[in-house]
Amino acid sequence: MKEGELQELVEKVSWKYFHKPFLHKAVFNKRLRTTGGRYLLNTHNIELNYSYYKEFGADELIQVIKHELCHYHLHIEGKGYQHRDRDFRKLLQQIDAPRFCKALPNTASTVKQVKCIYQCLGCGIKFPRKRRVNTERYACGRCGGKIEEVKN
């Protein structure tokens, strides 16, 4: 999908679900990693993650576009456009748009990289960690016992 096709798609989705025009730019931003898209408050433009289109197809991209258009139209109307606002949640429900997008497979946010596992000598609870911990300095948060690294 090219930028011109994306612009047309966003305009069509805006008319179909909101009955209002989309008067700004919609572009793919290939630098986006953890989100499906974003609405820019200053310019009113919408940036979409190209990886979502590649991974999940046009149907999921339309869901992300609907979500971002909720931000867009509510912000322009001066209503609550943030995720926590009642206006935003109500509009999402009316047009059947997701509040959050699907997680992309094999991204750093979905794969937890545990490198070290520590165990409390007192209560036996295990602590997975990405980084090493100084066992002389720290103790168990549950019982206050001594912790040691478990061999993998």
Secondary structure, 3 states (H helix, E strand, C coil): CCHHHHHHHHHHHHHHHHCCCCCCCEEECCCCCCCCEEECCCCCCEEECHHHHHHHCHHHHHHHHHHHHHHHHHHHHCCCCCCCCHHHHHHHHHHCCCCCCCCCCCCCCCCCCCCEEEEECCCCCEEEECCCCCCCCCECCCCCCEEEEECC
